[in-house]
Amino acid sequence: MLRCDAPSRERRHVSSTPRPPWSLLLPPRNAALEKAGGVQGFRSPKARKTGTTIAGLIYKVTGTGRPYGALCQFPSLLTRALSLPSCCGAGVAADAEMTTQLLSSNMELHSLSTGRPPRVTTACHFLKQKLFRYQGHIGASLILGGVDPTGPHLYSIHPHGSTSKVPFTSMGSGAAAAIAVLEDRFKPGMELAEGQELLAEAITAGILSDLGSGGNVDLCVITQGGAQILRPFRTPVSRGKRQGRYQYQAGTTAVLTEAITPLRLEVVDETVTAMDMD
C-alpha cells in the first residue's frame, strides 16, 4: 500500500493595511534615547534652524495661443513634481521633498490611467487631502502652479491642508517682506520680464529680512509647453570669504599682568535636632 502525503504549505499572515509613508512614533523614540543616553553622558546634536522664502504669480504670455502662465520661485531644497504642474515648498526639507515625490508618482499614474496630462486642480486636491490627513505634522508649506486647458492656476497650500487660489502669493520664513512687495507692485496682465523682476525683488526682500532664506533667487517659468528653470536668476547676497585663520594657538596673546587673590572660606557647622512631638 502506497501513501502519498501532500506537501505542507507554510501559512503566512499578510497584512492588508498599507504601510504609511510617515511614522509618528519617531519623537517618542528619540525622547527615550535621549533619556537613556543622558545617564551615560550622551548628548543629542542640536537642530540647525533654516528657512526659505517662496513666492509665485501669474503673468501674461505674448505671442502664444495661451494668454497667461505661472511663475514660481523655489529654493534649492525643492524637488519639482512634474513639468506641468510644478510645486515649490518651504518648511521641513524632508517633508517637502517626500510630499512632492509622492505627488509626482500619483500624477504620473493618473496620467497613465486617464490618457491625458493631469489638471492643476487634481494635484492641489491630492496635496490638500494628504496634508489634512496628518493635521499639520507634515511641515510642508507648498505653492503649486501650472497651466492646463482651463488656464493658469496658482495655489498656496498650508501644512494643515487649507488651500487658496490666488494671482500671487508668498510663503516661508521671509514671506512677510515678500508679500509686502507683491501687494504693492503686482498688477494683472504683467509681462514675463516684468513679472520676473517683481518676483526677484520680492524674494530679495525676504532674503534680506530673514537670516535663513539663503542668498540665491531661483525662478521657474511655467507655460503650457513646459517649465523652464532659471538657476540662479540673481544672487543678491554673496557668501563672504575667509580672509585668514581665526583660530589662534595658545600663548599667542601676551599676558601683561597676573594677580592671584586667595579666597577666604568660612566653615559653618550646623547641628539639626529633631523635635519630640509627644
C-alpha positions as CSV (number, residue, x, y, z in Angstrom):
1,M,0.0,0.0,0.0
2,L,1.4,3.3,-1.1
3,R,0.7,6.5,0.8
4,C,1.3,9.9,-0.7
5,D,1.3,12.9,1.7
6,A,0.6,16.3,0.3
7,P,3.5,18.8,0.8
8,S,2.9,21.0,3.8
9,R,2.3,24.7,3.0
10,E,3.5,27.3,5.3
11,R,0.9,29.8,6.2
12,R,2.0,33.4,6.2
13,H,0.0,36.3,7.6
14,V,-0.1,39.2,5.1
15,S,-1.4,42.4,6.4
16,S,-3.8,44.2,4.1
17,T,-3.3,47.5,5.7
18,P,-0.8,49.6,3.7
19,R,2.2,51.0,5.5
20,P,2.0,54.7,6.0
21,P,4.8,56.8,4.4
22,W,5.3,58.8,7.6
23,S,5.8,57.4,11.1
24,L,4.7,59.5,14.1
25,L,6.5,57.2,16.6
26,L,9.9,58.8,16.0
27,P,9.5,61.7,18.5
28,P,8.8,59.3,21.5
29,R,11.7,57.1,20.3
30,N,14.1,60.0,20.2
31,A,12.9,61.1,23.7
32,A,13.6,57.7,25.1
33,L,17.0,57.5,23.5
34,E,17.9,61.0,24.9
35,K,16.7,59.9,28.4
36,A,18.7,56.7,28.3
37,G,21.8,58.3,26.8
38,G,21.8,61.2,29.3
39,V,22.8,58.8,32.1
40,Q,25.9,57.8,30.2
41,G,26.8,61.4,29.2
42,F,25.4,61.3,25.7
43,R,24.1,64.5,24.2
44,S,21.9,64.6,21.1
45,P,23.1,67.0,18.3
46,K,21.4,70.4,18.2
47,A,19.0,71.0,15.3
48,R,20.0,73.7,12.9
49,K,17.3,76.3,12.1
50,T,17.0,77.0,8.4
51,G,14.3,78.7,6.4
52,T,13.3,79.8,2.9
53,T,11.2,82.3,1.0
54,I,9.0,81.1,-1.8
55,A,6.6,83.1,-4.0
56,G,4.6,82.9,-7.2
57,L,2.5,85.0,-9.5
58,I,0.5,84.7,-12.8
59,Y,1.8,86.7,-15.7
60,K,0.7,87.3,-19.3
61,V,2.3,85.4,-22.2
62,T,2.7,87.3,-25.5
63,G,2.8,85.7,-28.9
64,T,1.2,82.4,-27.9
65,G,-2.2,80.9,-28.0
66,R,-2.5,80.7,-24.3
67,P,-2.6,84.2,-22.8
68,Y,-1.3,83.5,-19.3
69,G,1.3,81.5,-17.5
70,A,2.6,80.9,-14.0
71,L,5.9,82.0,-12.4
72,C,7.3,80.5,-9.2
73,Q,10.4,80.9,-7.1
74,F,11.7,77.8,-5.5
75,P,14.7,77.2,-3.2
76,S,17.4,74.6,-3.8
77,L,15.9,72.1,-1.4
78,L,12.8,71.7,-3.6
79,T,12.0,68.7,-5.7
80,R,9.8,69.5,-8.7
81,A,6.7,67.3,-9.1
82,L,6.2,67.4,-12.9
83,S,6.7,69.8,-15.7
84,L,3.0,70.6,-15.5
85,P,2.2,71.5,-12.8
86,S,5.3,72.4,-10.7
87,C,5.5,72.8,-7.0
88,C,7.8,74.6,-4.6
89,G,7.9,74.1,-0.8
90,A,9.1,75.7,2.4
91,G,9.4,74.3,5.9
92,V,10.9,70.9,6.7
93,A,13.1,69.9,3.7
94,A,12.5,66.2,4.1
95,D,8.7,66.6,4.3
96,A,8.6,68.9,1.2
97,E,10.7,66.5,-0.8
98,M,8.8,63.4,0.1
99,T,5.5,65.1,-0.5
100,T,6.5,66.3,-3.9
101,Q,7.9,62.9,-4.9
102,L,4.6,61.3,-3.8
103,L,2.7,63.9,-5.8
104,S,4.8,63.2,-8.9
105,S,4.2,59.4,-8.7
106,N,0.4,59.8,-8.2
107,M,0.1,62.4,-11.0
108,E,2.0,60.0,-13.4
109,L,-0.3,57.2,-12.5
110,H,-3.3,59.4,-13.0
111,S,-2.0,60.5,-16.4
112,L,-1.5,56.9,-17.5
113,S,-5.0,56.0,-16.3
114,T,-6.8,58.8,-18.0
115,G,-4.6,59.2,-21.0
116,R,-4.2,62.9,-20.6
117,P,-2.0,65.3,-18.6
118,P,-3.3,66.0,-15.0
119,R,-5.0,69.2,-14.2
120,V,-3.6,71.6,-11.7
121,T,-6.7,71.3,-9.5
122,T,-6.1,67.5,-9.4
123,A,-2.7,68.0,-7.9
124,C,-4.0,70.6,-5.5
125,H,-6.8,68.2,-4.3
126,F,-4.2,65.4,-3.7
127,L,-2.0,67.7,-1.7
128,K,-4.9,69.0,0.3
129,Q,-6.1,65.5,1.3
130,K,-2.6,64.3,2.1
131,L,-1.7,67.2,4.4
132,F,-5.1,67.4,6.1
133,R,-4.9,63.7,7.0
134,Y,-1.8,64.4,9.1
135,Q,-3.2,67.5,10.7
136,G,-0.1,69.6,10.3
137,H,2.5,67.1,11.4
138,I,3.9,67.2,7.8
139,G,5.7,70.6,7.9
140,A,5.5,71.5,4.3
141,S,4.1,74.8,3.0
142,L,3.7,74.5,-0.7
143,I,3.0,76.7,-3.7
144,L,1.5,74.9,-6.7
145,G,1.5,76.5,-10.1
146,G,0.7,75.3,-13.6
147,V,-1.1,75.8,-16.9
148,D,-3.7,73.4,-18.2
149,P,-6.5,73.6,-20.9
150,T,-8.6,75.6,-18.4
151,G,-6.0,78.3,-17.9
152,P,-3.2,79.2,-15.4
153,H,-3.6,78.3,-11.8
154,L,-1.7,79.2,-8.7
155,Y,-2.4,77.7,-5.3
156,S,-1.0,78.2,-1.8
157,I,-1.2,75.1,0.3
158,H,-0.6,75.3,4.1
159,P,0.6,72.4,6.2
160,H,-2.8,71.7,7.7
161,G,-4.4,71.3,4.3
162,S,-6.0,74.6,3.7
163,T,-5.7,76.0,0.2
164,S,-6.4,79.2,-1.6
165,K,-6.3,80.1,-5.3
166,V,-4.6,83.5,-5.8
167,P,-3.0,85.5,-8.5
168,F,0.1,85.9,-6.4
169,T,1.3,84.5,-3.1
170,S,4.3,84.0,-0.9
171,M,5.1,81.6,1.9
172,G,8.1,80.7,4.1
173,S,10.0,82.4,6.9
174,G,10.6,85.5,4.8
175,A,7.0,85.7,3.4
176,A,6.1,88.9,5.3
177,A,8.6,91.0,3.4
178,A,8.0,89.3,0.1
179,I,4.2,89.6,0.2
180,A,4.5,93.3,1.0
181,V,6.4,93.9,-2.2
182,L,4.0,91.8,-4.2
183,E,0.9,93.6,-2.8
184,D,2.4,96.9,-3.6
185,R,3.6,96.4,-7.1
186,F,1.6,93.5,-8.6
187,K,-1.0,94.2,-11.3
188,P,-2.9,91.8,-13.6
189,G,-1.6,91.2,-17.1
190,M,2.1,91.6,-16.3
191,E,4.6,90.6,-19.0
192,L,7.2,87.9,-18.3
193,A,10.2,90.2,-17.9
194,E,8.2,92.5,-15.5
195,G,6.9,89.5,-13.5
196,Q,10.4,88.1,-13.2
197,E,11.8,91.4,-11.9
198,L,8.9,91.8,-9.4
199,L,9.3,88.3,-8.1
200,A,13.0,88.6,-7.8
201,E,12.7,91.8,-5.8
202,A,10.1,90.2,-3.6
203,I,12.3,87.3,-2.8
204,T,15.3,89.6,-2.3
205,A,13.2,91.5,0.3
206,G,12.5,88.1,2.0
207,I,16.2,87.2,1.9
208,L,17.4,90.5,3.4
209,S,14.8,90.3,6.2
210,D,15.4,86.7,7.1
211,L,18.6,85.0,8.1
212,G,17.6,81.6,7.0
213,S,16.5,82.2,3.4
214,G,19.8,81.8,1.7
215,G,21.3,84.2,-0.9
216,N,20.1,83.0,-4.3
217,V,16.9,83.7,-6.3
218,D,15.8,80.8,-8.5
219,L,12.9,81.1,-10.9
220,C,10.7,78.5,-12.6
221,V,8.8,79.8,-15.6
222,I,5.7,77.7,-16.4
223,T,3.9,77.8,-19.7
224,Q,1.6,75.4,-21.5
225,G,4.6,73.9,-23.3
226,G,6.6,73.1,-20.1
227,A,8.6,74.5,-17.3
228,Q,11.9,76.3,-17.6
229,I,14.2,76.7,-14.5
230,L,16.4,79.7,-14.2
231,R,19.0,78.9,-11.5
232,P,20.5,81.1,-10.3
233,F,18.4,84.1,-11.6
234,R,20.0,86.5,-9.2
235,T,22.4,86.5,-6.3
236,P,21.5,89.4,-4.0
237,V,23.7,88.2,-1.1
238,S,27.0,86.5,-1.8
239,R,28.7,84.3,0.8
240,G,31.7,86.0,2.4
241,K,35.2,84.5,2.1
242,R,37.5,84.0,4.9
243,Q,40.5,86.4,4.9
244,G,42.6,84.2,7.2
245,R,42.5,81.8,10.1
246,Y,40.6,83.0,13.1
247,Q,41.8,80.3,15.5
248,Y,45.0,81.2,17.3
249,Q,47.3,78.9,19.2
250,A,47.7,79.1,23.0
251,G,50.2,81.7,24.0
252,T,49.7,84.0,21.0
253,T,48.3,86.8,23.2
254,A,50.8,88.1,25.7
255,V,49.9,88.2,29.4
256,L,50.8,91.7,30.8
257,T,50.0,91.2,34.5
258,E,48.9,88.4,36.7
259,A,47.3,88.6,40.1
260,I,46.2,85.7,42.3
261,T,43.8,86.5,45.2
262,P,43.2,83.7,47.7
263,L,39.7,83.2,48.8
264,R,38.8,83.1,52.5
265,L,36.3,80.3,53.3
266,E,34.2,80.3,56.5
267,V,33.3,76.8,57.7
268,V,29.9,76.8,59.4
269,D,29.0,73.7,61.5
270,E,25.2,73.3,62.0
271,T,23.5,70.6,64.0
272,V,19.9,69.8,63.5
273,T,18.0,68.1,66.3
274,A,14.6,66.5,65.7
275,M,11.8,67.9,67.9
276,D,9.9,65.4,70.0
277,M,6.2,65.7,69.0
278,D,4.9,63.7,72.0
